[in-house]
Amino acid sequence: MAKSRISITIDGKMAKAIENYYREKVKIAAEKGEVIPKLSNIYEEIIERGWESKAGSRRK
């Protein structure tokens, strides 16, 4: 898959949700002694999977 640059605009509520998700990933990686994920990789994951479906599945 070719990489492309994109630009997105998010509101404060979505930014906080992404920040909390990133903190969870960092905490899990630190506890396991793994490499801390880069924030850019988190955004790539969100774009690939679709944040709405990801956030919806975590709320259940």
Contacts in CASP RR format, 6 or more apart in sequence:
PFRMAT RR
TARGET T0000
AUTHOR 0000-0000-0000
METHOD contacts of the structure
MODEL  1
MAKSRISITIDGKMAKAIENYYREKVKIAAEKGEVIPKLSNIYEEIIERG
WESKAGSRRK
6 47 0 8 1.000
8 47 0 8 1.000
10 18 0 8 1.000
14 51 0 8 1.000
17 51 0 8 1.000
17 55 0 8 1.000
18 42 0 8 1.000
18 43 0 8 1.000
18 46 0 8 1.000
18 51 0 8 1.000
21 42 0 8 1.000
21 54 0 8 1.000
21 55 0 8 1.000
21 58 0 8 1.000
22 37 0 8 1.000
22 39 0 8 1.000
22 42 0 8 1.000
25 37 0 8 1.000
25 42 0 8 1.000
26 36 0 8 1.000
26 37 0 8 1.000
28 34 0 8 1.000
29 35 0 8 1.000
29 36 0 8 1.000
29 37 0 8 1.000
30 36 0 8 1.000
46 54 0 8 1.000
END
